[in-house]
Amino acid sequence: MLYPGEAPGPQILRLSRLVPGRTYAVIGDSPTTALTAEAQGTASVTVVLDGRTPVRLVPDA
């Protein structure tokens, strides 16, 4: 569960400890619906935070 800081709006989340090369579905208020982890196991995704904002990252099957 995420909350905006000073004001609602888009925020970039930097993720780590992902499986390199694996694709993940982004579930929540994001213009991105999927992402692929980089070789270092990292990725970034933009989400729109406005109040209490649930965001899930789910490995594709």
QUIWO-V645022 format. One record per backbone hydrogen bond with DSSP energy under -0.5 kcal/mol. CO is the residue of the C=O (numbers start at 1). NH is the residue of the N-H. If there is no record, write none. Layout:
co=[CO & CO]
nh=[NH & NH]
This chain:
co=[2 & 9 & 11 & 11 & 13 & 13 & 15 & 18 & 19 & 22 & 23 & 24 & 25 & 25 & 26 & 27 & 28 & 29 & 33 & 35 & 37 & 38 & 41 & 42 & 43 & 45 & 46 & 47 & 47 & 48 & 49 & 51 & 52 & 53 & 54 & 56 & 58]
nh=[53 & 49 & 13 & 47 & 15 & 45 & 43 & 20 & 22 & 37 & 60 & 35 & 27 & 58 & 28 & 56 & 30 & 48 & 26 & 24 & 21 & 41 & 18 & 38 & 15 & 13 & 32 & 11 & 49 & 50 & 9 & 53 & 54 & 2 & 29 & 27 & 25]
